[in-house]
Amino acid sequence: METKKKELIDAYYFRHATKEFDTTKKISDDDFQFILEAARLSPSSGNNEPWKFLVIQNPEFRKELAPLASGAIRQLPTASHFVLILARKGLTHSNPYLVKHLTEDNGMPLEIYQNLAPAYAQFYNDLHLDTERALLDWSSKQTYLAMGNMMTAAAYIGIDSCAMEGFDLDAVNDLLSKKGLLGDDEFGLSVMVAFGYRKENPKRPKRRLPLEEIVQFI
């Protein structure tokens, strides 16, 4: 058990926000499937799985994205794999995707699902999920759980990553929509994350606040 704990903590120390990747090194298909499996198995509120992962490997597509994503200007041309994580819109109790997902995919009897409507309504009310924007933000929160697991899985096997929010949200969504990648307006972009192998080692050690400053036992 101690060995497992040390391996995981070592992975966290290894991980850093890689700004530029070594273009001569590519992630193997097997290793990237491992990273994607970490995303697939990630937790989500109500097990809704409100995400989609677009792996952008086409160089021309990356060039189209570059002017719209200032935060990824060095990662887009150098990353072995570049992922756009989409969040599903409008996940109310009656959303067709959610009904199918929880009853058919997860095996919940439809009658039970329908009987849960009051509980869902209370849940949405408590979290103020009363607008399209609020519902999208709720889905986006779930995508960050998946992204964190992807980055940890990558670091665990010696692969670098960098999460990015520096992009023109409306412009990228418009580009994705024109390419038919948002479904029937079912999704919106949540976050970007790049994977590969670092071109250079970090110039300074990892710095974090000590536990006693950020943890309070009550």
C-alpha positions as CSV (number, residue, x, y, z in Angstrom):
1,M,0.0,0.0,0.0
2,E,2.8,2.4,0.8
3,T,4.4,1.8,-2.6
4,K,1.1,2.6,-4.3
5,K,0.7,5.8,-2.3
6,K,4.2,6.9,-3.1
7,E,3.8,6.2,-6.8
8,L,0.7,8.3,-7.0
9,I,2.2,11.2,-5.0
10,D,5.3,11.0,-7.3
11,A,3.0,11.4,-10.3
12,Y,1.6,14.6,-8.8
13,Y,5.1,15.9,-8.3
14,F,6.0,15.0,-11.8
15,R,3.0,16.7,-13.4
16,H,3.4,20.4,-14.4
17,A,1.7,22.7,-16.8
18,T,3.6,21.9,-20.0
19,K,3.8,24.9,-22.3
20,E,5.6,23.2,-25.1
21,F,5.9,19.6,-26.1
22,D,8.7,17.6,-27.8
23,T,7.3,17.1,-31.3
24,T,9.6,14.1,-31.9
25,K,7.8,12.1,-29.3
26,K,4.3,10.7,-29.7
27,I,2.0,9.0,-27.2
28,S,1.3,5.4,-28.1
29,D,-2.2,4.3,-28.9
30,D,-2.2,2.0,-25.9
31,D,-1.1,4.8,-23.5
32,F,-3.7,7.2,-24.8
33,Q,-6.4,4.7,-24.5
34,F,-5.4,4.4,-20.9
35,I,-5.8,8.1,-20.5
36,L,-9.2,8.1,-22.2
37,E,-10.3,5.2,-20.0
38,A,-9.5,7.3,-16.9
39,A,-11.9,9.9,-18.4
40,R,-14.6,7.4,-19.1
41,L,-14.5,6.0,-15.6
42,S,-14.6,9.4,-13.9
43,P,-17.4,10.3,-11.5
44,S,-20.2,12.7,-12.4
45,S,-23.2,14.1,-10.7
46,G,-26.0,11.5,-10.8
47,N,-23.8,9.4,-13.1
48,N,-25.0,11.7,-15.9
49,E,-21.7,11.5,-17.8
50,P,-22.4,14.9,-19.4
51,W,-19.3,15.0,-21.6
52,K,-17.8,14.3,-25.0
53,F,-14.1,14.3,-25.8
54,L,-12.9,15.6,-29.2
55,V,-9.3,14.4,-29.9
56,I,-8.0,16.9,-32.4
57,Q,-5.2,15.3,-34.3
58,N,-5.8,16.9,-37.7
59,P,-3.0,19.6,-38.2
60,E,-5.3,21.8,-40.3
61,F,-8.0,21.8,-37.7
62,R,-5.4,22.7,-35.0
63,K,-4.3,25.7,-37.2
64,E,-7.9,26.8,-37.4
65,L,-8.1,26.7,-33.6
66,A,-4.9,28.5,-32.9
67,P,-6.1,32.1,-33.5
68,L,-9.1,31.4,-31.3
69,A,-7.1,29.9,-28.4
70,S,-4.3,32.2,-27.2
71,G,-3.7,30.0,-24.1
72,A,-2.8,27.1,-26.4
73,I,-0.6,28.9,-28.9
74,R,2.4,26.7,-28.1
75,Q,0.6,23.5,-27.2
76,L,-1.6,23.2,-30.4
77,P,1.3,22.7,-32.8
78,T,3.5,20.6,-30.5
79,A,1.2,18.3,-28.4
80,S,1.0,14.7,-29.3
81,H,-2.7,14.7,-28.5
82,F,-5.0,17.7,-28.1
83,V,-8.4,17.3,-26.5
84,L,-11.5,19.5,-26.4
85,I,-13.9,18.5,-23.7
86,L,-17.5,19.3,-24.3
87,A,-20.2,19.7,-21.7
88,R,-23.8,18.6,-22.4
89,K,-26.5,21.3,-22.3
90,G,-29.9,21.3,-20.7
91,L,-29.7,18.3,-18.5
92,T,-33.1,18.7,-16.9
93,H,-35.0,15.7,-15.6
94,S,-36.9,15.4,-18.9
95,N,-33.9,15.8,-21.2
96,P,-34.1,12.9,-23.7
97,Y,-30.4,12.0,-23.3
98,L,-30.8,11.8,-19.5
99,V,-33.9,9.7,-19.7
100,K,-32.3,7.2,-22.1
101,H,-28.9,7.2,-20.3
102,L,-30.3,6.5,-16.8
103,T,-33.0,4.1,-17.9
104,E,-31.5,2.2,-20.8
105,D,-27.8,2.6,-20.3
106,N,-27.8,2.4,-16.5
107,G,-30.8,0.1,-16.1
108,M,-33.0,2.2,-13.9
109,P,-36.7,1.2,-14.4
110,L,-38.5,4.1,-16.2
111,E,-41.3,4.1,-13.6
112,I,-38.7,4.7,-10.8
113,Y,-37.0,7.4,-12.9
114,Q,-40.4,9.2,-13.4
115,N,-41.1,8.9,-9.7
116,L,-37.9,10.8,-9.0
117,A,-39.1,13.9,-10.7
118,P,-39.9,15.8,-7.4
119,A,-36.4,14.9,-6.0
120,Y,-34.8,16.2,-9.2
121,A,-36.8,19.4,-9.1
122,Q,-35.7,20.0,-5.5
123,F,-32.1,19.3,-6.5
124,Y,-32.2,21.8,-9.3
125,N,-33.9,24.3,-7.1
126,D,-31.3,23.9,-4.3
127,L,-28.4,24.4,-6.8
128,H,-30.2,27.2,-8.6
129,L,-30.1,25.3,-11.9
130,D,-32.8,27.4,-13.3
131,T,-31.2,28.7,-16.5
132,E,-29.5,27.2,-19.6
133,R,-26.3,28.8,-18.5
134,A,-26.5,27.4,-15.0
135,L,-27.2,23.9,-16.4
136,L,-24.2,24.2,-18.8
137,D,-22.0,25.3,-15.9
138,W,-23.2,22.3,-13.9
139,S,-22.2,20.0,-16.7
140,S,-18.9,21.8,-17.1
141,K,-18.0,21.2,-13.5
142,Q,-18.3,17.4,-14.2
143,T,-15.9,17.7,-17.1
144,Y,-13.2,19.0,-14.8
145,L,-13.4,15.8,-12.8
146,A,-12.8,13.8,-15.9
147,M,-10.0,16.1,-17.1
148,G,-8.3,15.9,-13.7
149,N,-8.3,12.1,-13.8
150,M,-6.9,12.2,-17.4
151,M,-4.0,14.4,-16.3
152,T,-3.3,12.2,-13.3
153,A,-3.4,9.0,-15.3
154,A,-1.1,10.6,-17.8
155,A,1.4,11.7,-15.1
156,Y,1.3,8.3,-13.6
157,I,2.8,6.8,-16.8
158,G,5.2,9.6,-17.4
159,I,3.1,11.7,-19.9
160,D,2.8,15.4,-19.6
161,S,-0.3,17.6,-19.9
162,C,-1.6,21.1,-19.8
163,A,-5.2,22.3,-19.1
164,M,-6.2,25.5,-20.9
165,E,-9.1,28.0,-20.6
166,G,-7.5,30.7,-22.7
167,F,-9.8,30.7,-25.7
168,D,-12.6,32.7,-27.3
169,L,-15.5,30.6,-26.1
170,D,-18.1,31.9,-28.6
171,A,-15.6,31.7,-31.6
172,V,-14.5,28.1,-30.8
173,N,-18.1,27.0,-30.3
174,D,-19.0,28.6,-33.6
175,L,-16.2,26.7,-35.3
176,L,-17.2,23.4,-33.8
177,S,-20.8,24.0,-34.7
178,K,-19.9,24.7,-38.3
179,K,-18.0,21.4,-38.4
180,G,-21.0,19.6,-36.9
181,L,-19.2,18.6,-33.7
182,L,-21.7,20.0,-31.2
183,G,-24.6,17.7,-32.2
184,D,-27.9,19.4,-32.5
185,D,-26.7,22.1,-30.2
186,E,-26.4,19.5,-27.5
187,F,-22.9,20.5,-26.3
188,G,-20.8,23.5,-25.6
189,L,-17.0,23.7,-25.1
190,S,-15.9,23.4,-21.5
191,V,-12.1,23.2,-21.5
192,M,-9.1,22.2,-23.5
193,V,-6.2,19.9,-22.5
194,A,-3.0,18.9,-24.3
195,F,-0.9,15.7,-23.8
196,G,2.6,14.8,-24.9
197,Y,6.2,14.8,-23.6
198,R,7.8,17.9,-22.3
199,K,10.4,19.7,-24.4
200,E,12.2,21.0,-21.3
201,N,12.1,20.2,-17.6
202,P,10.5,22.8,-15.3
203,K,12.9,25.5,-14.3
204,R,11.7,25.5,-10.7
205,P,10.3,22.9,-8.3
206,K,6.6,22.4,-7.7
207,R,5.3,25.0,-5.2
208,R,2.1,24.6,-3.2
209,L,0.8,26.0,0.0
210,P,1.4,23.8,3.1
211,L,-1.5,21.6,4.2
212,E,-1.9,23.5,7.5
213,E,-2.8,26.6,5.5
214,I,-5.5,25.0,3.4
215,V,-7.0,22.3,5.6
216,Q,-9.2,22.7,8.6
217,F,-10.5,19.8,10.6
218,I,-13.8,20.5,12.4
